[in-house]
Amino acid sequence: MPKTHPVTAIDQTTPAPAPPAYLSLEERLTLIDAAMTVRLNEAAVAYEVNTAHIPTEPVDLADIVTGPLDTGPAPLPELYPTPVAALLQRAHHRLLTDGWCAGALVDEDGARCMLGAIRAEAGGNRGLETDAAAVLLDAIRRHFGNHVDTVPSCNDAHDTDRVPLRMVDQAAHLADARGL
């Protein structure tokens, strides 16, 4: 004969357990934020308690900072050993630091056109300036064609400094390759 188990009556007075409540993402993030805030506050208090016995002295920044704070732009390293290439490199750096302009050798803000940068870096040496301008015009004509008449016409044909800066940089490479 099979064994039977006694059947227990279900108590109808207690409600059945509710299904687990599902929280939205915002609610879960809020709970996690609150829990993390409590943990971080406890860690901060523990840190203060654990380090309270360590003696510390204030630090004087004059003891740490030993050099000038404002040294300006870094000096340009001489990459090219030849005078024309070095001049064009310095002119490129001047255009980067002082700014580029069109329509004038130097504008009211101190920005320069390609020739203005070459003239400023040549330091009065007209022969060096002429050689650099000739190499620059050759680099421009290699890129845009022989219809470009002068360096200023190329400079003034652009709205931004992107192409003029690239042309001066390429002219420096060209002068170095030629040994100028």
C-alpha positions in Angstrom: 0.0 0.0 0.0 1.4 3.4 -0.9 2.2 5.8 1.7 0.3 9.0 1.8 1.3 12.3 3.2 -1.0 14.4 5.2 -2.3 17.4 3.3 -1.9 20.6 5.2 -4.4 23.3 4.8 -3.2 26.6 3.3 -3.8 29.6 5.5 -5.9 32.0 3.6 -5.3 34.8 6.0 -1.7 35.6 5.0 -1.2 37.0 1.6 1.1 35.3 -0.9 4.6 36.8 -1.1 4.7 39.7 -3.6 6.9 39.2 -6.7 10.2 41.0 -6.4 9.9 44.7 -7.3 11.9 45.7 -10.4 13.8 49.0 -10.2 14.3 51.3 -13.1 17.9 52.2 -14.1 17.6 55.6 -12.4 16.4 54.1 -9.2 19.3 51.5 -9.2 21.8 54.3 -9.9 20.4 56.3 -7.1 20.8 53.4 -4.7 24.3 52.7 -5.8 25.2 56.3 -5.5 23.9 56.4 -1.9 25.8 53.2 -1.0 29.0 54.5 -2.5 28.7 57.9 -0.8 28.4 56.0 2.6 31.4 53.9 1.8 33.5 56.9 0.7 32.6 58.8 3.8 33.6 55.9 6.0 36.9 55.6 4.1 37.6 59.3 4.5 37.0 59.1 8.3 39.2 55.9 8.5 42.0 57.7 6.6 41.8 60.7 8.9 41.9 58.5 11.9 44.8 56.4 10.6 46.9 59.3 9.5 46.2 61.7 12.4 49.4 60.7 14.2 51.7 61.5 11.3 53.4 64.8 11.7 53.4 67.0 8.6 54.9 70.4 7.8 53.6 72.8 5.3 55.5 72.9 2.0 56.9 76.1 0.6 56.6 76.1 -3.2 59.7 78.3 -3.4 61.7 75.3 -2.3 60.2 73.1 -5.0 59.9 75.5 -8.0 63.5 76.5 -8.9 63.2 77.8 -12.5 61.3 80.6 -14.1 57.5 80.0 -14.4 57.0 81.7 -17.7 59.7 81.0 -20.1 57.7 81.6 -23.3 57.8 79.4 -26.3 60.5 76.8 -26.5 63.5 77.8 -28.6 63.5 76.4 -32.1 66.1 73.7 -32.5 68.3 74.1 -35.6 67.3 71.2 -37.8 69.0 72.4 -41.0 72.7 73.2 -41.2 72.5 75.3 -44.3 71.7 79.0 -44.0 68.7 79.3 -46.4 67.0 76.1 -45.0 67.6 77.3 -41.5 66.1 80.7 -42.4 63.0 79.1 -43.9 62.7 77.0 -40.8 62.9 80.0 -38.5 60.3 81.8 -40.7 58.0 78.8 -40.4 58.4 78.9 -36.6 57.7 82.6 -36.6 54.5 82.1 -38.6 53.4 79.5 -36.1 54.1 81.6 -33.0 53.3 85.1 -34.2 50.5 84.3 -36.6 50.0 84.5 -40.4 48.3 87.3 -42.3 47.4 88.2 -45.9 47.6 91.5 -47.6 50.5 93.0 -45.6 54.0 92.1 -44.5 53.0 92.6 -40.9 49.5 93.3 -39.7 48.5 95.4 -36.6 48.5 92.3 -34.4 52.1 91.4 -35.4 51.1 88.5 -37.7 53.2 88.2 -40.8 52.9 87.0 -44.4 55.4 84.4 -45.8 57.7 87.1 -47.0 57.3 89.2 -43.8 58.4 86.1 -41.8 61.4 85.6 -44.0 62.4 89.2 -43.9 62.1 89.3 -40.1 64.2 86.2 -39.7 66.9 87.3 -42.3 68.0 90.1 -39.9 68.7 92.5 -42.7 70.7 90.1 -44.9 69.1 90.9 -48.2 71.0 88.2 -50.1 69.9 85.4 -47.7 66.3 86.8 -47.9 66.4 86.8 -51.7 67.7 83.2 -51.8 65.0 82.0 -49.3 62.2 83.8 -51.3 63.5 82.2 -54.5 63.4 78.7 -53.0 59.9 79.4 -51.5 58.7 80.5 -54.9 60.1 77.3 -56.5 58.3 75.2 -53.8 55.1 77.1 -54.5 55.4 76.5 -58.3 56.1 72.8 -57.8 52.9 72.6 -55.9 50.6 75.0 -57.8 52.2 75.3 -61.2 54.2 77.9 -63.0 51.3 80.3 -63.3 52.0 81.6 -59.8 54.0 84.9 -60.3 55.1 85.8 -56.8 55.2 84.7 -53.2 52.9 87.5 -52.1 50.3 86.5 -54.7 50.3 83.0 -53.4 50.2 84.2 -49.8 47.2 86.5 -50.5 45.3 83.8 -52.4 44.6 81.9 -49.2 42.1 82.4 -46.4 43.8 80.4 -43.8 47.4 79.8 -42.7 47.4 76.1 -43.6 48.8 76.2 -47.1 51.3 79.1 -46.5 52.7 77.3 -43.5 53.0 74.1 -45.5 54.7 75.9 -48.4 57.4 77.5 -46.1 58.0 74.1 -44.5 58.4 72.4 -47.8 60.7 75.2 -49.0 62.9 74.6 -46.0 63.1 70.9 -46.9 63.8 71.8 -50.6 66.6 74.3 -49.6 68.2 71.6 -47.3 68.0 69.1 -50.2 69.8 71.6 -52.4 72.4 72.3 -49.8 71.4 76.0 -49.6 
